[in-house]
Amino acid sequence: MNKVELLAAIREERARLEEVLGRLSAEQMARAASSGAWSVKDTLAHISAWEQWMVRWAGQLLRGETPHGPMPVETEDELDRLNAENYERNRYRSLEAVAADFRRSYGDALRLAESLPEGALQAEHPDTWPHGPLWYGVAANTCWHYREHLDSIREAIV
């Protein structure tokens, strides 16, 4: 994926997500799913956390530092643990605070993607960046992540 394609995918998937979010009331966003799954608010906090981690890792990598914590995740259990810890950190925060973080983290992630030259996006850092080329890690924590959670968010509308 090149930079133009990446930016288009980020903006397109975010617009889809925002369109669905715009149809939800605050009560719908805060209500936990009947299946015990996360509420929309919890999902927004989850997306924000991964965007912020990605922005931090990419910044460290671009400064010549080794990205640290919480990546790389070696097992599904580690991933589940990270997500559970993030859920607990955000569980009792207000919808307004989580929504503000959600907006801010998107801005940070988009600015990062816009600022990266094509060469940096295509570069691989196998010893320090767990996702292959840098663009892959950006996409995994933005556009692909938005798409991954869109169906569960749509369920809150009913």
GROMACS elastic network, one bead per residue, 0.5 to 0.9 nm:
[ bonds ]
;  ai    aj funct       b0    kb
    1     4     6  0.82018   500
    1     5     6  0.59877   500
    1     6     6  0.62300   500
    1   121     6  0.88811   500
    1   122     6  0.82718   500
    1   135     6  0.71495   500
    1   136     6  0.80414   500
    2     5     6  0.53670   500
    2     6     6  0.60822   500
    2     7     6  0.86845   500
    2   118     6  0.68560   500
    2   121     6  0.75903   500
    2   122     6  0.75880   500
    2   135     6  0.77814   500
    3     7     6  0.60736   500
    3     8     6  0.84518   500
    3   113     6  0.77567   500
    3   114     6  0.79673   500
    3   116     6  0.81693   500
    3   117     6  0.78240   500
    3   118     6  0.59220   500
    3   121     6  0.71448   500
    3   122     6  0.88614   500
    3   135     6  0.78159   500
    4     7     6  0.53475   500
    4     8     6  0.61533   500
    4     9     6  0.86133   500
    5     8     6  0.51187   500
    5     9     6  0.60777   500
    5    10     6  0.85972   500
    6     9     6  0.51236   500
    6    10     6  0.61344   500
    6    11     6  0.86181   500
    6   113     6  0.79558   500
    6   135     6  0.73503   500
    6   138     6  0.84345   500
    6   139     6  0.69147   500
    6   143     6  0.83173   500
    7    10     6  0.51203   500
    7    11     6  0.61499   500
    7    12     6  0.84425   500
    7   110     6  0.77049   500
    7   113     6  0.69041   500
    7   114     6  0.71466   500
    8    11     6  0.52615   500
    8    12     6  0.59292   500
    8    13     6  0.84811   500
    9    12     6  0.50958   500
    9    13     6  0.59383   500
    9    14     6  0.82462   500
    9   139     6  0.81625   500
    9   142     6  0.88712   500
    9   143     6  0.59537   500
    9   144     6  0.84829   500
   10    13     6  0.54882   500
   10    14     6  0.59965   500
   10    15     6  0.84950   500
   10   110     6  0.76367   500
   10   139     6  0.72665   500
   10   142     6  0.61605   500
   10   144     6  0.81421   500
   10   146     6  0.86223   500
   11    14     6  0.51519   500
   11    15     6  0.60120   500
   11    16     6  0.86740   500
   11   110     6  0.83382   500
   11   143     6  0.76555   500
   12    15     6  0.51298   500
   12    16     6  0.63668   500
   12    17     6  0.87222   500
   12   143     6  0.78631   500
   13    16     6  0.50845   500
   13    17     6  0.62272   500
   13    18     6  0.86009   500
   13   142     6  0.83321   500
   13   143     6  0.53373   500
   13   144     6  0.77851   500
   13   145     6  0.89931   500
   13   146     6  0.62579   500
   13   147     6  0.63948   500
   14    18     6  0.60004   500
   14    19     6  0.84546   500
   14   106     6  0.86200   500
   14   142     6  0.80652   500
   14   143     6  0.66992   500
   14   146     6  0.65434   500
   14   147     6  0.84344   500
   15    18     6  0.50255   500
   15    19     6  0.60122   500
   15    20     6  0.86929   500
   16    19     6  0.51463   500
   16    20     6  0.64830   500
   16    21     6  0.86894   500
   16   146     6  0.85689   500
   16   147     6  0.84340   500
   16   150     6  0.82390   500
   17    20     6  0.53484   500
   17    21     6  0.61715   500
   17    22     6  0.85810   500
   17   146     6  0.65759   500
   17   147     6  0.76626   500
   17   149     6  0.87523   500
   17   150     6  0.62853   500
   17   153     6  0.84546   500
   18    22     6  0.59272   500
   18    23     6  0.87973   500
   19    22     6  0.51395   500
   19    23     6  0.68799   500
   20    23     6  0.54269   500
   20    24     6  0.71096   500
   20   150     6  0.80497   500
   20   153     6  0.75710   500
   20   154     6  0.65711   500
   20   157     6  0.85076   500
   21    24     6  0.53885   500
   21    25     6  0.84403   500
   21    29     6  0.82221   500
   21    40     6  0.86612   500
   21   153     6  0.76060   500
   21   154     6  0.81957   500
   22    25     6  0.79816   500
   23   157     6  0.74135   500
   24    27     6  0.79398   500
   24    28     6  0.58079   500
   24    29     6  0.63695   500
   24   154     6  0.89256   500
   24   156     6  0.75201   500
   24   157     6  0.62312   500
   25    28     6  0.51148   500
   25    29     6  0.62766   500
   25    30     6  0.87123   500
   25   157     6  0.86340   500
   26    29     6  0.50598   500
   26    30     6  0.62060   500
   26    31     6  0.86011   500
   26    95     6  0.75410   500
   27    30     6  0.52446   500
   27    31     6  0.60397   500
   28    31     6  0.53125   500
   28    32     6  0.83975   500
   28    39     6  0.82317   500
   28    40     6  0.75995   500
   28   156     6  0.59328   500
   28   157     6  0.69144   500
   28   158     6  0.89606   500
   29    32     6  0.81264   500
   29    39     6  0.63029   500
   29    41     6  0.54436   500
   29    42     6  0.86380   500
   29    95     6  0.78054   500
   29   153     6  0.84149   500
   29   156     6  0.70594   500
   29   157     6  0.88881   500
   30    39     6  0.57579   500
   30    40     6  0.62991   500
   30    41     6  0.55062   500
   30    42     6  0.79607   500
   30    94     6  0.88484   500
   30    95     6  0.68582   500
   31    34     6  0.88272   500
   31    38     6  0.85997   500
   31    39     6  0.54918   500
   31    40     6  0.74402   500
   31    41     6  0.81888   500
   31   156     6  0.79928   500
   32    35     6  0.82423   500
   32    36     6  0.66465   500
   32    37     6  0.65363   500
   32    38     6  0.56887   500
   32    40     6  0.75280   500
   32    41     6  0.87172   500
   32    42     6  0.85403   500
   32   156     6  0.86482   500
   33    36     6  0.55164   500
   33    37     6  0.52444   500
   33    38     6  0.62888   500
   33    39     6  0.58300   500
   33    40     6  0.85513   500
   33   152     6  0.89042   500
   33   155     6  0.82866   500
   33   156     6  0.72653   500
   34    37     6  0.71486   500
   35    38     6  0.87876   500
   36    39     6  0.86594   500
   37   152     6  0.87427   500
   38    41     6  0.77545   500
   38    42     6  0.54466   500
   38    43     6  0.62362   500
   38    87     6  0.85510   500
   38   152     6  0.87156   500
   39    42     6  0.50466   500
   39    43     6  0.63207   500
   39    44     6  0.87010   500
   39   152     6  0.88403   500
   39   153     6  0.80848   500
   39   156     6  0.79682   500
   40    44     6  0.61662   500
   40    45     6  0.86413   500
   40   152     6  0.79174   500
   40   153     6  0.57574   500
   40   156     6  0.71943   500
   41    44     6  0.51151   500
   41    45     6  0.63257   500
   41    46     6  0.86521   500
   41    90     6  0.89523   500
   41    91     6  0.86433   500
   41    94     6  0.86193   500
   41    95     6  0.61207   500
   41    98     6  0.68014   500
   41    99     6  0.76326   500
   42    45     6  0.51278   500
   42    46     6  0.62026   500
   42    47     6  0.87557   500
   42    87     6  0.65534   500
   42    90     6  0.71518   500
   42    91     6  0.68027   500
   42    95     6  0.89644   500
   42    98     6  0.82625   500
   43    47     6  0.61831   500
   43    48     6  0.85274   500
   43    87     6  0.86815   500
   43   149     6  0.74442   500
   43   152     6  0.87348   500
   43   153     6  0.79009   500
   44    47     6  0.51484   500
   44    48     6  0.61014   500
   44    49     6  0.85918   500
   44    98     6  0.69139   500
   44    99     6  0.71134   500
   44   101     6  0.85876   500
   44   102     6  0.61321   500
   45    48     6  0.50752   500
   45    49     6  0.61427   500
   45    50     6  0.87970   500
   45    86     6  0.78033   500
   45    87     6  0.75568   500
   45    90     6  0.66397   500
   45    91     6  0.88168   500
   45    98     6  0.58130   500
   45    99     6  0.78675   500
   45   101     6  0.74945   500
   45   102     6  0.67012   500
   46    49     6  0.52275   500
   46    50     6  0.64934   500
   46    51     6  0.87351   500
   46    83     6  0.70862   500
   46    86     6  0.67818   500
   46    87     6  0.70538   500
   46    90     6  0.86567   500
   47    50     6  0.53862   500
   47    51     6  0.62264   500
   47    52     6  0.86806   500
   47   102     6  0.74301   500
   47   105     6  0.86882   500
   47   141     6  0.76195   500
   47   142     6  0.79550   500
   47   145     6  0.71137   500
   47   146     6  0.74344   500
   47   149     6  0.86153   500
   48    51     6  0.50843   500
   48    52     6  0.61137   500
   48    53     6  0.85560   500
   48    98     6  0.84152   500
   48   101     6  0.65089   500
   48   102     6  0.51320   500
   48   103     6  0.82823   500
   48   104     6  0.83309   500
   48   105     6  0.55561   500
   48   106     6  0.73334   500
   49    52     6  0.51674   500
   49    53     6  0.61207   500
   49    54     6  0.85701   500
   49    86     6  0.73889   500
   49   101     6  0.87654   500
   49   102     6  0.86122   500
   49   105     6  0.79405   500
   50    53     6  0.50248   500
   50    54     6  0.60520   500
   50    55     6  0.85432   500
   50   105     6  0.89878   500
   50   141     6  0.58966   500
   50   142     6  0.83107   500
   50   145     6  0.88255   500
   51    54     6  0.51390   500
   51    55     6  0.61836   500
   51    56     6  0.86524   500
   51   102     6  0.89843   500
   51   105     6  0.60375   500
   51   106     6  0.70388   500
   51   108     6  0.80959   500
   51   109     6  0.61887   500
   51   138     6  0.82575   500
   51   141     6  0.55077   500
   51   142     6  0.64948   500
   52    55     6  0.50556   500
   52    56     6  0.61609   500
   52    57     6  0.85660   500
   52   105     6  0.59075   500
   52   106     6  0.85439   500
   52   108     6  0.76314   500
   52   109     6  0.73276   500
   52   141     6  0.89314   500
   53    56     6  0.51154   500
   53    57     6  0.60844   500
   53    58     6  0.85359   500
   53    69     6  0.82203   500
   53    70     6  0.77980   500
   53    71     6  0.86349   500
   53   141     6  0.87358   500
   54    57     6  0.50685   500
   54    58     6  0.59902   500
   54    59     6  0.84053   500
   54   109     6  0.78371   500
   54   137     6  0.71618   500
   54   138     6  0.67480   500
   54   141     6  0.66082   500
   55    58     6  0.52578   500
   55    59     6  0.60847   500
   55    60     6  0.86107   500
   55   105     6  0.86224   500
   55   108     6  0.70809   500
   55   109     6  0.59927   500
   55   112     6  0.68809   500
   55   138     6  0.81743   500
   56    59     6  0.51356   500
   56    60     6  0.61795   500
   56    61     6  0.85841   500
   56    67     6  0.77510   500
   56    68     6  0.88213   500
   57    60     6  0.51276   500
   57    61     6  0.60899   500
   57    62     6  0.85860   500
   57    65     6  0.89657   500
   57    66     6  0.81150   500
   57    68     6  0.68444   500
   57    69     6  0.83679   500
   57    71     6  0.84918   500
   57   129     6  0.80466   500
   58    62     6  0.60557   500
   58    63     6  0.85631   500
   58    67     6  0.73378   500
   58   112     6  0.83497   500
   58   129     6  0.83631   500
   58   134     6  0.76416   500
   58   137     6  0.86058   500
   58   138     6  0.83819   500
   59    62     6  0.51497   500
   59    63     6  0.62299   500
   59    64     6  0.87507   500
   59    65     6  0.84685   500
   59    67     6  0.82338   500
   59   112     6  0.84465   500
   60    63     6  0.51646   500
   60    64     6  0.64579   500
   60    66     6  0.63625   500
   60    67     6  0.53949   500
   60    68     6  0.82364   500
   61    64     6  0.51522   500
   61    65     6  0.51569   500
   61    66     6  0.58906   500
   61    67     6  0.58023   500
   61   125     6  0.84929   500
   61   128     6  0.74286   500
   61   129     6  0.75725   500
   62    65     6  0.72297   500
   62   120     6  0.81870   500
   63    66     6  0.88021   500
   64    67     6  0.89894   500
   65    68     6  0.87909   500
   65   128     6  0.84775   500
   66   127     6  0.84730   500
   66   128     6  0.55169   500
   66   129     6  0.80574   500
   67    70     6  0.89879   500
   67    71     6  0.77025   500
   67    72     6  0.89238   500
   67   128     6  0.62499   500
   67   129     6  0.70323   500
   68    71     6  0.62832   500
   68    72     6  0.80316   500
   68   128     6  0.86606   500
   69    72     6  0.73411   500
   70    73     6  0.69959   500
   70    82     6  0.75928   500
   71    74     6  0.82256   500
   71   129     6  0.85483   500
   71   130     6  0.74718   500
   72   128     6  0.87373   500
   72   129     6  0.78408   500
   72   130     6  0.58502   500
   72   131     6  0.88165   500
   73    76     6  0.76875   500
   73    77     6  0.88444   500
   73    78     6  0.59818   500
   73    79     6  0.61161   500
   73    82     6  0.89565   500
   73   130     6  0.84529   500
   74    77     6  0.84502   500
   74    78     6  0.67515   500
   74    79     6  0.80201   500
   75    78     6  0.52734   500
   75    79     6  0.65348   500
   75    80     6  0.87485   500
   76    79     6  0.50128   500
   76    80     6  0.61270   500
   76    81     6  0.85522   500
   77    80     6  0.50142   500
   77    81     6  0.60912   500
   77    82     6  0.86593   500
   78    82     6  0.61941   500
   78    83     6  0.85874   500
   79    82     6  0.51825   500
   79    83     6  0.62111   500
   79    84     6  0.85555   500
   80    83     6  0.51382   500
   80    84     6  0.60371   500
   80    85     6  0.85716   500
   81    84     6  0.50412   500
   81    85     6  0.61003   500
   81    86     6  0.85684   500
   82    85     6  0.51460   500
   82    86     6  0.61914   500
   82    87     6  0.85566   500
   83    86     6  0.50904   500
   83    87     6  0.60803   500
   83    88     6  0.86835   500
   84    88     6  0.62572   500
   84    89     6  0.86832   500
   85    88     6  0.51661   500
   85    89     6  0.62719   500
   85    90     6  0.87875   500
   86    89     6  0.50422   500
   86    90     6  0.63131   500
   86    91     6  0.83401   500
   87    90     6  0.53108   500
   87    91     6  0.55801   500
   88    91     6  0.51138   500
   88    92     6  0.79053   500
   89    92     6  0.77022   500
   89    93     6  0.81045   500
   90    93     6  0.52797   500
   90    94     6  0.84600   500
   90    98     6  0.76502   500
   91    94     6  0.84882   500
   92    95     6  0.89995   500
   93    96     6  0.82705   500
   93    97     6  0.65137   500
   93    98     6  0.67458   500
   94    97     6  0.52504   500
   94    98     6  0.63155   500
   94    99     6  0.85150   500
   95    98     6  0.51157   500
   95    99     6  0.58978   500
   95   100     6  0.84534   500
   96    99     6  0.50931   500
   96   100     6  0.61104   500
   96   101     6  0.86947   500
   97   100     6  0.51221   500
   97   101     6  0.63578   500
   97   102     6  0.86231   500
   98   101     6  0.51237   500
   98   102     6  0.61086   500
   98   103     6  0.87488   500
   99   103     6  0.62489   500
   99   104     6  0.85645   500
  100   103     6  0.52428   500
  100   104     6  0.61528   500
  100   105     6  0.85472   500
  101   105     6  0.58467   500
  101   106     6  0.84089   500
  102   105     6  0.53479   500
  102   106     6  0.62753   500
  102   107     6  0.87412   500
  103   106     6  0.53289   500
  103   107     6  0.63758   500
  103   108     6  0.88102   500
  104   107     6  0.51139   500
  104   108     6  0.62365   500
  104   109     6  0.86551   500
  105   109     6  0.60596   500
  105   110     6  0.84756   500
  106   109     6  0.50651   500
  106   110     6  0.59676   500
  106   111     6  0.84091   500
  106   142     6  0.80278   500
  107   110     6  0.51843   500
  107   111     6  0.60104   500
  107   112     6  0.84843   500
  108   111     6  0.52169   500
  108   112     6  0.61627   500
  108   113     6  0.87345   500
  109   112     6  0.51071   500
  109   113     6  0.62822   500
  109   114     6  0.86311   500
  109   138     6  0.79065   500
  109   141     6  0.87814   500
  109   142     6  0.75095   500
  110   113     6  0.51026   500
  110   114     6  0.60641   500
  110   115     6  0.85128   500
  110   142     6  0.86484   500
  111   114     6  0.50393   500
  111   115     6  0.60218   500
  111   116     6  0.87104   500
  112   115     6  0.51512   500
  112   116     6  0.63418   500
  112   138     6  0.88981   500
  113   116     6  0.54930   500
  113   117     6  0.86406   500
  113   121     6  0.84055   500
  113   135     6  0.82465   500
  113   138     6  0.73038   500
  114   117     6  0.80766   500
  116   119     6  0.80650   500
  116   120     6  0.61214   500
  116   121     6  0.64355   500
  117   120     6  0.53993   500
  117   121     6  0.65010   500
  117   122     6  0.89036   500
  118   121     6  0.51149   500
  118   122     6  0.62597   500
  118   123     6  0.86042   500
  119   122     6  0.52279   500
  119   123     6  0.60268   500
  120   123     6  0.51567   500
  120   124     6  0.84116   500
  120   133     6  0.84354   500
  120   134     6  0.69042   500
  120   135     6  0.82824   500
  121   124     6  0.82850   500
  121   133     6  0.64100   500
  121   136     6  0.82100   500
  121   138     6  0.87178   500
  122   132     6  0.88929   500
  122   133     6  0.52208   500
  122   134     6  0.61373   500
  122   135     6  0.63601   500
  122   136     6  0.87013   500
  123   132     6  0.81773   500
  123   133     6  0.52269   500
  123   134     6  0.62072   500
  123   135     6  0.83923   500
  124   127     6  0.89782   500
  124   129     6  0.74904   500
  124   131     6  0.83999   500
  124   132     6  0.53805   500
  124   134     6  0.63672   500
  125   128     6  0.55547   500
  125   129     6  0.52367   500
  125   130     6  0.78155   500
  125   131     6  0.85993   500
  125   132     6  0.67739   500
  125   133     6  0.70113   500
  125   134     6  0.78604   500
  126   129     6  0.57166   500
  126   130     6  0.65347   500
  126   131     6  0.80957   500
  126   132     6  0.64676   500
  126   133     6  0.85209   500
  127   130     6  0.76561   500
  129   132     6  0.66570   500
  129   133     6  0.80166   500
  129   134     6  0.74937   500
  129   137     6  0.82063   500
  130   133     6  0.87992   500
  130   137     6  0.78971   500
  131   134     6  0.69315   500
  131   135     6  0.85725   500
  131   136     6  0.59853   500
  131   137     6  0.51637   500
  131   138     6  0.89264   500
  131   140     6  0.84575   500
  132   135     6  0.82422   500
  132   136     6  0.64615   500
  132   137     6  0.73800   500
  133   136     6  0.55306   500
  133   137     6  0.71619   500
  134   137     6  0.53954   500
  134   138     6  0.64520   500
  134   139     6  0.87737   500
  135   138     6  0.50217   500
  135   139     6  0.60595   500
  135   140     6  0.84625   500
  136   139     6  0.51296   500
  136   140     6  0.59756   500
  136   141     6  0.86147   500
  137   140     6  0.50438   500
  137   141     6  0.62785   500
  137   142     6  0.86147   500
  138   141     6  0.53921   500
  138   142     6  0.61498   500
  138   143     6  0.82368   500
  139   142     6  0.50806   500
  139   143     6  0.54038   500
  139   144     6  0.57640   500
  139   145     6  0.76749   500
  140   143     6  0.67210   500
  140   144     6  0.51224   500
  140   145     6  0.58290   500
  141   144     6  0.66443   500
  141   145     6  0.53938   500
  141   146     6  0.80699   500
  142   145     6  0.52462   500
  142   146     6  0.60756   500
  142   147     6  0.87140   500
  143   146     6  0.51558   500
  143   147     6  0.63309   500
  143   148     6  0.86141   500
  144   147     6  0.51871   500
  144   148     6  0.61113   500
  144   149     6  0.88999   500
  145   149     6  0.64794   500
  145   150     6  0.86547   500
  146   149     6  0.55209   500
  146   150     6  0.61116   500
  147   150     6  0.51696   500
  147   151     6  0.78024   500
  148   151     6  0.73495   500
  148   152     6  0.85277   500
  149   152     6  0.56005   500
  149   153     6  0.64319   500
  149   154     6  0.88420   500
  150   153     6  0.51223   500
  150   154     6  0.61552   500
  150   155     6  0.87880   500
  151   155     6  0.63882   500
  152   155     6  0.51812   500
  152   156     6  0.71175   500
  153   156     6  0.55013   500
  153   157     6  0.76125   500
  154   157     6  0.56197   500
  154   158     6  0.78361   500
  155   158     6  0.58794   500
